[in-house]
């Protein structure tokens, strides 16, 4: 459920940020021309790298949003808790064993 909430929230925020990047890329740079009496504004150029980043961010965020909603819904369903009837098996602690022989030495550790 938490994964679905995070994907959905991240996707929604990413869509907003991506659309802001995409819309701010239009007419970003001013191009000036020399008219003989001084520089004058001729045209404006778009920032293609910013527009591409915004578009890619919107696509990835849309996919994240579409994947997060089902995870959120499925994760919110109640799961019945089963009671244990058998006692849990006892675990032994891990103990090292040092083995020493004629001309050899070994360390064995079992978990």
C-alpha positions in Angstrom: 0.0 0.0 0.0 2.8 2.4 0.8 4.5 1.7 -2.5 1.2 2.6 -4.3 0.8 5.8 -2.3 4.4 6.9 -3.1 4.1 6.0 -6.8 0.8 7.9 -7.1 2.0 10.9 -5.2 5.3 11.0 -7.1 3.5 10.7 -10.4 1.1 13.5 -9.7 4.0 15.8 -8.6 6.0 14.8 -11.6 3.2 15.6 -13.9 2.9 19.1 -12.5 6.7 19.7 -12.6 6.9 18.3 -16.1 4.2 20.5 -17.4 5.8 23.5 -15.8 9.1 22.7 -17.5 7.3 22.1 -20.9 5.4 25.4 -20.8 8.4 27.5 -19.6 10.5 26.3 -22.6 8.5 28.4 -25.1 10.1 31.7 -26.2 12.8 31.3 -23.6 15.7 33.0 -25.5 15.7 36.4 -27.1 17.5 36.9 -30.4 18.7 40.4 -31.2 19.5 41.9 -34.6 21.7 44.9 -35.4 19.5 47.4 -37.3 22.2 50.1 -37.6 20.6 52.2 -34.8 21.3 49.6 -32.1 20.2 46.2 -31.2 16.5 45.3 -31.6 14.6 42.2 -30.7 14.2 40.1 -33.9 12.7 36.8 -32.6 12.6 34.4 -29.7 13.8 30.8 -29.6 12.5 27.8 -27.7 14.6 25.8 -25.2 14.4 22.4 -26.8 16.4 20.6 -24.1 14.0 21.9 -21.4 10.9 21.0 -23.5 12.3 17.5 -24.0 13.0 17.1 -20.3 9.5 18.2 -19.4 7.9 15.9 -22.0 9.9 12.9 -20.8 9.2 13.7 -17.2 5.4 13.9 -17.9 5.5 10.5 -19.7 7.4 8.8 -16.8 5.2 10.4 -14.2 2.1 9.3 -16.0 3.3 5.7 -16.1 4.2 6.0 -12.4 0.7 7.4 -11.6 -1.0 4.6 -13.6 1.0 1.9 -11.8 0.6 3.4 -8.4 -3.2 3.6 -8.3 -3.8 -0.2 -8.6 -1.1 -0.9 -6.1 -2.7 1.5 -3.7 -6.2 -0.1 -4.2 -5.0 -3.7 -3.9 -2.7 -2.9 -1.0 -5.6 -1.3 1.0 -7.6 -4.5 1.1 -7.8 -6.2 4.5 -5.9 -9.4 4.9 -7.1 -11.9 7.5 -4.6 -12.8 10.2 -4.2 -16.5 10.8 -3.5 -17.7 14.3 -0.6 -20.1 14.9 -1.6 -23.4 16.5 1.9 -24.9 16.5 4.7 -23.5 18.6 7.5 -21.9 16.7 10.5 -24.1 16.3 13.4 -23.4 18.6 16.5 -22.1 17.0 20.0 -22.9 18.1 22.5 -20.2 18.4 25.4 -20.1 16.0 28.6 -21.5 17.7 32.0 -21.7 16.2 34.0 -25.0 16.4 37.7 -25.0 16.3 39.2 -28.2 15.0 42.9 -28.9 15.5 44.7 -31.9 14.0 48.2 -33.0 13.1 49.5 -30.1 11.0 46.0 -28.6 10.3 43.7 -26.2 12.0 40.1 -25.4 11.0 37.2 -23.2 12.1 33.7 -24.4 11.4 30.7 -22.3 12.0 27.1 -23.6 11.6 24.0 -21.4 11.5 
